[in-house]
Amino acid sequence: VEVWVQNLEIPWSLVFLPDGRALVSERAGIIRTIRDGKLLEKPYAKIEVEHIGEGGLMGLALHPLFPAKPYVYVMHTYRKGADLGNRVIRLRDNGKEGVFDKVIISDIPGGRNHNGGRIAFGPDGMLYITTGETFHAELAQDLNSLGGKILRLTPESEIPADNPFKGSPVYSYGHRNPQGIAWQPVSGKLFESEHGPSGEFAHFAHDEINI
């Protein structure tokens, strides 16, 4: 085991670009560039986030056709008046930094804890977004809420016609704080990991991996 990069502030997500660069999100709101094993001093992007508790700058994902489609997707917590929310935005890569392009989805429930935050493109080319129930367990079962879910969108933020609930970005529901998604390369099955209860309803532990 050897140290690759150090002196990062709460690194949350790491993605590798085809040209050898790597991007890492720091939860306080900065995306950093790593080139040839060295952390560059100049930020790749600064995102205005609400870094409260587990909230802030979270998941990163590359467009599946990158660099032909030079987009980096970013999930972060933001202030919605007196409340917190989470959203996914898109940056355009210019080779040195990421410049804001558009909002992909917003008004996802946000909170001090349980924001989910992992984003990734599946083998179907769709964007998957994990969202937490922000310590409001009832949201996980509420199909009118985006909290406690896995969401599925096209790269341009449209709702796919084959989503399980017509006209809704919800792909899977009933989640507590999902923060890991990956696809089995042969079967294409989606695996999701989430943190189990830490005392609520007198339940403890029971982290889950779901298919």
N, C-alpha and C positions, 0 to 999 in steps of 0.2 A: 504494500500500500504506500502510495506517495501523494503528497499534496500537489494538486494541479493548479488551483487558483485560491487565493486567500484574501482576507480583509474585505469580505462582503457583508452587507447588512441584511440579515434575514433573507437569504436567497430562497426563492419559492419555486421558480420554474426554469428549466434549461432546454433550449432547442438549438440544433445544429443546422447551419446554413450550408448549401452545396459548395460554396466557395471556401469553406474551411473556418469561417467565423462561427462563433457561438454567441447566443444571447442569453442572459440570465436576468430574471426580474428580482428586484429587491422590494420587499413588501412596503417600504416607506414611499415608493413611487418612482424609482429610477430603473431603467433597463440598461444594463451594461454590456459592452462588447468584449469578447475574449478572442484574441487572434494569436495564433502560434503559442498558445499556452500562457499568454500575458493578458492581464486585465487592463484595458485601455482606460486612461484617465477621463477622457471626454465621454459623457453619457450617450448612449444610442438614442434615448428618448427620456424625457421627464413627463410623467403623467400626474395630473392633479388628482390625488386620491384622499380618501378619509382613512388614515392609518390608525384605526381604533381596535384594540384587542386583536382578533384574528383577521380583521378586515384590512384592506389596502390593495396593493398591486399583487395579483396572483398569477393565473395561468397564461401561458404563451402558446401559440400554435402557428405554423407556417401554412399558407395556402398550398394545397396538394400539387399545384402546377408551378410553384415557385422554382426559378425566378421569372418564368414567362408571365406569371401573375405575381408581381413583387409585393405581396401583402403579408404582414404579420398581424395576427389577431391577439388581442390583449383583454383579459378580464380584470376588473378592478371595482373596488367599493367607492361610492361617491355620496355626496350629501344631497338629499332631496328635501329641502326645507328643514323641518325639525326631525326628519327621519333619515335613515340610511338606505341606500339601494346598491345593487350591483348591476354592472352592465358589461357588455363586450363591445370593444371598439376595434377599428382596423387602422393600421399604419401602413403607409407606402414606404418600402425600402428604397433608398437612393444610393446604396452602396456604403454609406458611412453612418447614416442615421435614419430613424423612422419618423415620418411626418404624418400627422393625423389625416385620415382619409374619410371615415364615416363611422357612425354608430351602427352596430349590427343588431343589438337588442338591449333594451334598458328596462327599468322598472322591475327588476328581479329583487325580491326581498333581501335586505342587507341587515347586518347586526354586528354586535361586538363579537359574537361567536357563531360558528356554524354557517359559513358563507359558501361552502363547497369551493368552487374556483378552478377546477381542472377543465381545460378545453383541449380538444384534439379532433383531428379529421379522421374519419373512419375509412375503411376500404371502399365504401360507396361514394366517397368524395364529399360527404356531408359533415357539417360541423356539429360536434357533440359538446354540450356544456353541462357541467355538474353544478347543482345549486343546493345550498343547505336550507334547513327549515328555521334557521336563526333562533333556535331554542324555543320555537313555537311549534310543538309537535303536530298540532292539528293541520298545519299548512301542508304537510307531506301527503295527506290524503285528499286535499282540496284541489280538484282539477282546474279550478278557476285561479289558483295561485301558481306562480312560477317557482315557489320555494319547495325544497325537498324533492327535487326532480332531476332527471336527465333530459335536457332539451336537445332538439335536433333541427338544424336549419341548413339551407343552402349557403354556399360561400357568399352570396349576395344578400343574405338575411331573409330570404323568402321561406315560407313554410312548405316543406315537401308534401306533395299530394298523397304520398303513401304513409304519412305519419299515422299512428294508431288512433288519434282523436282528431277528427276532421276540423281543419282550421286552427289547430292548436300546435304550438311548438313542442308540447310535452311528448316525450318518447317513453319515459318510464317514471313511475311515481312511487311514493312510500319510502323515500330515502331520508336519512337523518343528516349526515354530513359527508356526502360522497366527495372524495378527493383523488381518486385514481380510476382511470379507464384505459384499457388496452384491448387489442384484438388478437385472438389466436391466429397465427398466420395461415394455417392450413384450412381450418373450419370457418374462419371469419367471425367466430363468436365473440361477442363483447363481454369482457370481464370488468366488473366495477368493484372498487373497495371503498368502504366507508367506516367511519369511527362509530363504535357502539356507545351505549349510554354511560354516563359518568355520575350516576346517582339519581337522575330523574325517574319518577315512578318506582323508586326503590330498586332499579335495575343498574347493574354495573357490568363493564367490559362488553363481551359479545360483539367485538368487531366483526365485520362481515366481508366476504368476497362473494359477489353475486354474478350469475350468468344471465 
